[in-house]
Amino acid sequence: MSKLVIVYHRQPYQEVVVDGKIERHEHKSPNGIVPTLKSFFGRGNGGSWVAWTSTEGAAEDFEPVITINDAFGSYRVSRLQLTPEEVRSFYHITSKEAMWPILHSFKERYNYDPVDWPTFREVNWKFAQAAAAEADDDAVVWVHDYNLWLVPMYLRQLKPNLRIAFFHHTPFPAADMFNVLPWRHEIIESLLSCDVIGFHIPRYTANFVATAKSLFDVEETASIPVRNEFSARGMALSEARAPTKLAYKGRTIHLSSHPVGVDVGYINECAQSAETDAKLAEILKDLGDIRLILSVSRTDYTKGGIEQLQAYERLLTSRPELIGKVRLMHVSVQATEVSAYDEVQREIEALSGRINGQFGSFDWQPVSLLSTPVPFRELVAYYRAASVCWVTPLCDGLNLVAGEFVAAQKEGDHIKVGTLVLSEFAGAAVHLNEAVLVNPFSHAAMDSGIKQALDMPLDERRARMKILKRKIKELDINSWAAEQQRVFKLCEHGPAPIRRIA
Ligand code: GDG
């Protein structure tokens, strides 16, 4: 039995087949959400992690619960076995084809027909059962992301005294968008059985409150002002206040608005290593006097890769003097088994090919398209080499790439300081507002944003980067972890003093 149970669909290690046997290795890079969540076990007395694994190819002596000893200490992992059909239905169809488009406000991509709601419920019920089996009666069970939306309601039925927290990594859309989902009452009722619900930014929290109010008799009982510095007025995702408490059926639900943040310490260490210096020198030698524009994301229509390549094509057309002088490295890591993403991938490949054919020569290629992941330490060298990091999603919960790019810029580096161009519709724009902010739905804004970044004088680049670096330090992964622990404590002992946060 554990005092802290983390429920996240991925397992907290990588499974590698060595000599025909499965070995569990820690993730190569300590960067990312999995190591961050595991670090919570090191802060307390261990804990449990609940994730799914496929029944396909499972060994006969499969053990559902194992104990792991790694750099984060000793903790249990409860492995929920799902059949390939369950994974397809619950994850690839219901979560990715119906929920994901609505969360990101793409009504036209919403695909309701293939959804099998009873299977979604069943899988969520299995997660809840596995979590309840691991949890002490008053444990904190911390559930992550929309594909587990029904878990809190089931947990409350199974163990009423649990402290249940839920964190959304995606945006939470406006009520009239969310309410497209026919299961809206069930999902919101489930979330209202939590003690704590967390979002990256106040806008998503406000959207959740508006949705809950539209469906149930819910009252917002407290809110706090947002520091202007962390949400300059007049931007697409700005909010002046963040709701912090809801009352529903005599219970209090605490709300938290705090971006996940990046591991600034680890990225700094990577950025300053001899290995990165060597890779950087190699990249810069290869580039010569060509300036690097870097774009990094998963292939997903929400990330705006197609619209960005179109903007690049317009840039090369309107500024022919840039031909032979810039190169776009477009990393778009391909996902498998989601058909909507295949279509985007094909279009990205076609557009890159067209741009290279139209503007390129034997000596110079305007776009380098990479569809497989770049090792993280190498990616850090590219962050350092880039003149511009071009992050223009159409809608994005936060966007860690923007923060990683800022973290990788060397402190006091007087030779190379890159410029961040960031979509106003990424949650990160709320606090990283010294970036060149662009509206990806406007050609004019996209075009002037990239030109402004390429033309920006060194002094201005340094001044903006200095503030951005201070902000990502203030809102790094440790500050997110501290905020989560603060809200877990709130539901344990009643209200604690509220900090003003982003
Ligand atoms: C969700 C929300 C929210 C990407 N390419 C490579 C690579 N990456 C790494 C980056 C970064 C991560 O993947 C992507 O970060 P995002 O923030 O874009 O994440 P999503 O996958 O969309 O995830 C998002 C996030 O959750 C956290 O709450 O910000 O809004 O959609 O860390 O570095 N890493 C390596 N090679 C690559 O080629 N090694």
Residues whose N, C-alpha, C, O or C-beta is under 5 A from the ligand:
A	BS01	GDG	H169 T170 V260 V296 S297 V331 V333 T372 P373 V374 P375 F376 D396 G397 L398 N399 L400 V401
